[in-house]
Amino acid sequence: MTRSFVVLGGSGDLTGRLLLPGLAELFEAGVLDGEVDVLAVSREDWTDEEYRDWARRRLDAHAAHVPEQTRERVVRRLGYVRGDVTVAGDLRRALDRVEDVPVVYLALPNTVFRPTLEALAEVGLPEGGIVAVEKPFGRDGADARELNRILHGMAPEDAVFRTDHFLAKQTVLNVLGLRFANRLFEPVWNAAHVESVEIVFDETLGLEGRAGYYDTAGALRDMLQNHLLQLLALVAMEPPLAVDAAGLAARKGDVLRAVQPPADVATGTVRGRYTAGRVGDRDLPDYATEDGVDPDRETETYAEFTVTVDNWRWSGVPFRLRSGKALGADRREIVLRFRPVPHLAFTDEDPEPDVLRMRLDPDGIALEVNLNGAGDPFDLERRVLDIALPPAGLSAYGLLLREMLAGDAALSISDVEAEESWRIVEPILAAWAAGEAPLRDYPAGSDGPLPGHDQGT
């Protein structure tokens, strides 16, 4: 089946920074057997050529790793329609211009997902069409449920892509291989052997001019509600019958249903906001003084919570999720800390338990273990078995776009997952809005808002 992309929000940052470069990678890799047309819809009063000029500049800036002739190949396939994506007549004009079966991609703020989908439902999605919705899926649980209701009336569930590019990251995909293709790990992947799980995405980047979106979202909605809960689902889910869309959705949905929010928000969560400081060789201003920021919103730039998974496999194991901006070091990893051995017969030492680290960007896997030292044969030494994974052939967005064109929803978020993720975080958001957990300041370039949050814990 030949498909075309119809990108709603085609002049936005997401399109220029990620979608167009992802398509360029697919052309360069020869993944696309034929040419794929891309029709952008946005409000700018541009001609096709003016849009191509804009796209060419974005590809030069964000896809320099793709040869220029390939980038030009993408540019030649671009078209443009001026329109309001929330108006059915404008969407009808855009779809009438597309000859192939469309992938309609909402590269839009989540605040306009509902009116856009309502307009698209009025027009109707052509048979075999796919609709893709960016994250975060909705503004809250009620909005997510309404979006799902509209989508279910428009297309079958396997034709809906609720995108989360973290699912296409190399190490994230390797979680599946590590667990389910190796007998070594799955037998100890449970509460009897695992003491705690930590999922961390610490960034040295600050606001980077994204106040329009970020100041109304914050770290909890931007990172933990979607990305990090998806990582939790992959780490904690039961083995699927098959690694396909149906199998992954069923098992991820099951485990997210079992996740319980913190019973005490004051002790089970942390929220913080960075103040002026220095990160590396960059001076960052106080977040509250950045252009476009309303300090009275008290938007958090650091969010952390600890949850439990109430099922047979994980009962009693804390899962700590955290993400923050303007921190002193980038740290992006999933960490499983194993329980101590029950009896250490040959030494009086108290060695640290084994630790498995799955790093993201750059990708790698490290296993920290205790081995006999080179001197006294009964002395233990800490050793790290470390594998650096080679760069993936496609970026996360390149891989997602490839799967969409193939109609394979394995890397999509299901309707159940989207709604359950909001169920988990909404009590935290409500408690924070009620002031039950203080907004803690932390200097840019520090380890975070609380003592002990060093980059190795």
C-alpha positions, 0 to 999 in steps of 0.5 A, spaced: 500 500 500 502 506 497 502 512 503 503 519 503 504 523 510 499 529 511 502 533 517 498 537 521 502 543 524 507 542 518 511 548 519 512 547 527 519 545 531 517 538 531 516 537 523 522 541 522 527 538 527 525 531 527 519 528 522 523 531 516 530 528 518 526 522 520 524 521 513 530 523 510 534 517 513 528 513 510 530 515 503 537 514 505 537 507 508 533 505 502 527 503 506 522 506 502 521 502 496 518 508 492 517 516 493 513 518 499 509 525 498 509 529 504 503 534 505 504 540 510 498 543 513 499 550 517 497 557 517 502 561 514 501 564 508 506 560 503 506 557 497 509 550 495 516 553 494 516 557 500 515 551 504 520 547 501 525 553 502 523 553 509 524 545 510 530 545 506 533 550 511 531 545 517 534 539 514 540 543 513 540 544 520 537 538 523 539 532 518 546 534 516 548 527 517 544 525 511 547 527 504 545 533 501 542 530 494 537 525 499 535 531 503 533 535 496 529 528 494 525 529 500 524 537 499 522 535 492 516 531 495 513 536 499 507 540 498 503 545 502 496 547 504 494 553 508 489 552 513 486 551 520 487 544 522 481 545 527 476 546 521 473 541 517 473 544 510 481 546 511 482 538 512 478 536 507 481 541 502 488 538 504 486 530 504 483 531 497 490 533 494 493 527 497 492 521 492 495 515 496 492 512 503 494 518 508 498 517 514 495 524 518 500 526 523 498 531 528 504 534 530 501 539 534 500 542 541 496 537 545 491 543 547 488 542 540 488 535 539 481 534 540 478 540 536 483 537 530 480 530 531 473 532 531 474 536 525 478 530 522 472 525 524 467 530 520 471 529 514 472 522 515 479 518 514 479 514 508 479 507 508 486 504 510 488 511 513 492 512 519 492 517 524 498 519 529 497 523 535 503 526 538 505 526 546 502 527 551 496 524 549 491 529 552 491 534 557 488 530 563 485 523 564 478 526 562 481 529 555 485 522 554 478 518 554 475 523 550 480 523 544 480 515 545 472 516 544 473 520 537 479 516 535 475 509 536 469 512 532 474 514 526 479 508 525 480 501 528 485 501 534 491 498 530 490 504 525 491 509 531 499 511 533 499 514 539 507 516 538 512 516 544 519 516 541 522 513 547 519 506 545 524 506 538 530 508 542 535 502 541 536 501 549 529 501 550 528 495 545 534 492 548 530 491 554 525 486 550 531 482 547 535 482 554 529 479 558 525 475 553 531 472 549 536 470 554 534 465 560 539 468 564 535 474 566 528 473 566 528 468 572 531 473 577 527 479 574 522 479 580 521 481 587 524 475 590 531 478 587 530 485 585 530 490 591 529 496 587 528 499 580 530 506 578 528 510 571 532 516 570 532 522 565 536 527 567 538 533 562 543 538 562 539 542 557 534 548 560 528 551 557 531 552 550 526 557 548 520 552 549 516 556 554 510 556 550 509 549 551 513 547 557 511 552 562 504 549 561 506 542 562 512 541 566 516 535 567 511 531 570 507 531 564 512 532 559 516 526 561 514 522 567 507 521 565 508 518 558 516 517 556 518 514 563 511 510 565 512 507 558 519 505 560 516 502 567 511 498 563 517 495 558 521 493 564 515 490 569 510 487 564 509 479 563 512 476 557 508 477 551 505 471 547 509 475 541 513 481 540 507 485 536 502 490 537 497 486 540 502 482 545 505 488 547 499 493 548 496 487 552 502 486 557 503 493 558 496 495 559 496 490 564 502 492 568 500 499 568 493 497 571 497 494 577 501 501 578 499 504 584 501 512 585 504 514 592 500 513 598 503 519 601 505 525 596 509 529 601 514 523 602 513 519 595 514 525 590 519 531 589 518 537 585 523 542 583 525 548 579 531 551 577 534 557 579 540 561 576 547 557 575 552 554 571 552 548 567 558 546 564 560 552 560 553 555 560 550 560 564 543 559 565 538 564 568 533 563 573 527 559 570 522 563 573 525 569 569 525 566 562 521 569 556 514 566 556 514 563 563 509 565 568 512 564 575 505 564 578 504 557 575 510 554 579 511 549 573 516 544 575 522 543 571 524 537 576 519 531 577 520 525 581 515 519 584 516 512 587 510 507 585 509 500 587 506 495 582 501 491 586 502 484 582 505 477 583 512 479 580 513 486 583 509 486 590 513 491 595 519 493 589 519 501 589 520 504 582 523 511 582 522 515 576 525 522 575 527 527 570 529 534 571 532 540 567 539 544 568 542 538 572 549 538 573 550 532 568 546 528 563 544 521 566 539 517 562 538 510 564 534 504 567 537 501 573 535 494 577 538 493 583 538 486 586 538 484 593 544 481 597 546 474 596 543 471 603 549 468 605 557 470 603 561 464 606 568 465 604 569 473 606 567 477 612 566 483 607 559 486 605 560 487 598 555 491 594 549 487 590 549 486 583 546 492 579 544 492 572 544 499 568 541 500 561 543 507 558 540 511 553 543 516 549 549 514 548 546 507 548 549 501 553 548 496 558 553 495 564 552 489 569 556 491 576 558 484 579 563 482 585 569 478 582 575 475 586 581 480 586 588 479 583 591 479 589 588 475 595 584 469 592 578 470 597 578 478 596 572 481 592 573 486 587 567 490 584 568 489 576 563 492 571 561 488 564 560 494 560 557 493 553 557 500 548 552 499 543 553 501 536 549 507 534 542 505 531 541 506 523 535 510 524 533 515 529 527 514 534 523 518 529 526 515 523 524 508 526 517 510 528 515 513 521 518 507 518 513 503 522 507 507 521 508 507 513 508 499 514 502 500 518 505 496 524 503 499 531 508 495 535 511 501 537 505 505 539 501 506 545 494 503 546 488 506 548 488 503 555 496 505 556 494 512 555 488 512 560 492 508 565 498 513 565 493 519 566 490 515 572 497 514 575 499 521 575 493 525 576 493 524 584 500 527 584 498 533 580 492 534 584 496 534 590 501 538 588 496 543 585 493 543 593 500 545 595 501 538 599 509 538 596 513 544 596 516 547 590 524 546 591 529 550 588 535 548 585 541 551 582 542 550 575 548 545 574 547 542 581 544 535 582 537 536 583 532 539 589 534 534 594 541 532 598 543 525 596 540 526 588 547 525 586 548 522 579 550 515 581 545 513 585 
